[in-house]
Amino acid sequence: MESETCAPSSLSGARRPQVVVLAAGDKRAVAEQAQRLRPIIEQQADIAVFDLSFSADLASVPADLAVVLGGDGSILKAAHQMDRNQIPVVGVNLGKLGFLADLTIDQFVQRFPDVCAGRCGVVEHLMFECRVTRDATAVAEQRGLNEMAILAGPPFAILDVELYVDSELATTYSCDGLILSTPIGSTAHNLSAGGPILRQDLDAFVVSPISPHTLTNRPVVDAAHRIYEFVVPRPHQGTSLVIDGRLVTRITSKDRVRVERSPFRFRLVQVPGHGYYRTLREKLGWGGRIRT
């Protein structure tokens, strides 16, 4: 079983941790599980916030842990909700894949005392800041965890997207869209578009075209300290900027989309025995053998 290098937990077991519980309460099964797990959580910790709508202001909540119930979409919502106050997240999978929300309910019940006692590590993950400027005026700003995507939109014809790295023109992609992904997001939209998987602790971004028109336009991996800018000279009526699955704004020919490394890091609690490569094998079916 592979081992992982990660930062030690700030919990020492000397006091009861303060916990935020987040879940999509509009889904009946999720709401029921949240209520069922509440007394189990309260055996080990004090609940500072119990939010089943992802609407609570967490900017100044001095919590030690955030227990997020749901799938990977719930994890993304939690990351956006916490904004600059990135509380270490324990993900409990009530969805389908659960790449980030890795623990089953039974595993969570079994290992939560270890988490509260500080016997689990916390892995920090790269986030990014995205700004859209139009005629030198900022029209949209958004922080992201998984990816930024420029999507062609109606009338669904080939789109030209110019990529600048540190203000230098790198290339022009002719494609159906383009994705800039973090390592933690490389197993999401980027992977579906044929991009590479990046180990989650790398300090890098991957830029992947969606259905490129030429064979030479391949995904590019580069350092996260660089500045990435995108220009669409002739956008379609529906060409859009999407971050972590959320529509941010429509793109015009006057827009410049700038992406850079965020000073804030997403923090994910890692339970022993749930390493990165094990997750790839078991969640994504990654393996070298053909099964019959």
C-alpha positions, -999 to +999 in steps of 0.1 A: +000+000+000+016+033-011+025+060+013+020+097+008+040+127+019+017+153+034+016+181+059+008+171+095-026+178+108-030+208+131-052+188+154-034+174+184-062+157+203-058+181+232-092+197+226-124+189+207-121+202+171-145+227+157-162+212+126-182+226+097-207+202+081-216+209+045-240+189+023-265+193-005-297+192+015-319+195-016-311+158-022-332+138+001-308+109+006-279+133+013-300+153+038-310+121+056-274+109+058-263+143+071-288+141+100-279+105+107-242+113+109-247+145+130-247+127+164-217+106+154-198+137+145-208+153+178-193+124+197-158+136+186-162+173+178-182+204+182-203+215+152-197+252+145-218+252+113-243+227+100-251+239+064-273+218+040-275+245+013-239+257+008-250+292+017-233+299+051-206+326+052-175+307+062-150+335+057-143+340+094-154+307+109-125+294+130-131+257+122-105+229+123-123+206+098-150+207+072-169+175+067-184+175+032-211+150+023-218+143-013-197+138-045-169+157-061-193+185-071-200+191-034-163+193-027-160+220-054-189+239-039-173+238-005-140+251-019-158+281-034-178+286-003-148+287+020-131+313-003-100+325+015-106+305+046-097+271+032-106+247+061-092+211+058-118+190+041-129+154+049-149+142+019-176+115+024-188+101-009-226+100-014-223+104-051-211+082-080-173+086-086-161+103-054-125+110-065-121+138-040-149+127-017-130+094-011-145+079+021-176+058+022-200+064+051-187+033+070-151+044+065-158+079+077-175+066+109-145+043+115-117+068+108-133+101+120-119+096+156-084+093+140-089+125+120-100+144+151-070+131+171-046+145+144-035+111+132-042+120+095-023+143+072-035+173+053-025+176+017-025+211+001-036+215-035-030+242-061-058+267-068-059+295-094-072+331-098-089+340-130-096+375-142-113+387-174-105+422-185-123+441-213-108+474-225-085+473-195-115+470-171-120+438-150-154+424-158-151+391-139-130+375-113-132+340-099-111+316-079-110+280-090-099+245-079-104+222-109-102+240-142-109+270-163-125+263-196-133+284-227-161+267-245-170+275-281-208+275-276-234+281-304-231+279-333-206+252-324-180+258-351-142+257-347-128+284-324-094+300-325-079+306-290-046+324-286-025+313-256+001+337-241+025+325-214+042+354-195+030+378-222+046+358-250+024+343-277+028+305-273+004+292-299-031+295-314-054+266-309-081+258-334-105+237-314-140+233-298-126+249-266-097+249-243-091+239-207-065+250-182-064+225-153-048+222-119-033+188-109-064+180-088-086+189-118-065+169-143-087+138-136-119+158-145-127+176-177-091+176-187-089+138-187-121+135-207-106+158-233-075+136-236-052+155-213-026+140-190-031+131-154-009+152-131+001+140-096-019+162-073+010+177-054+027+191-085+030+229-088+019+230-124-009+237-148-019+217-179-035+234-210-055+210-231-074+218-263-108+202-268-110+184-301-081+203-318-082+206-355-046+197-361-026+167-348+003+189-336-019+208-310-012+187-279-017+193-242+011+213-225+022+211-189+040+242-175+050+257-142+023+272-120+043+304-113+038+316-149+010+339-161-014+324-186-036+346-208-062+336-234-077+357-262-105+347-286-102+370-317-135+358-332-158+343-306-192+328-313-224+342-298-223+316-271-186+314-264-182+313-226-158+311-197-166+283-173-148+277-140-153+244-120-185+238-140-200+272-134-207+298-161-187+330-153-192+352-183-196+353-221-164+360-240-161+388-265-132+397-289-121+425-265-116+401-236-084+389-222-086+359-198-058+358-173-050+328-150-024+327-123-016+307-092-037+315-062-020+324-028-047+302-012-045+264-012-073+238-010-066+215+019-078+179+019-075+155+048-058+122+037-066+091+056-039+064+057-046+037+031-063+061+007-033+072-014-033+088-048-025+058-069-050+036-051-076+062-059-066+062-096-068+024-097-101+020-078-120+051-089-109+055-125-102+019-133-065+027-141-046-005-148-024-022-173-044-054-178-073-062-201-100-077-180-123-104-194 
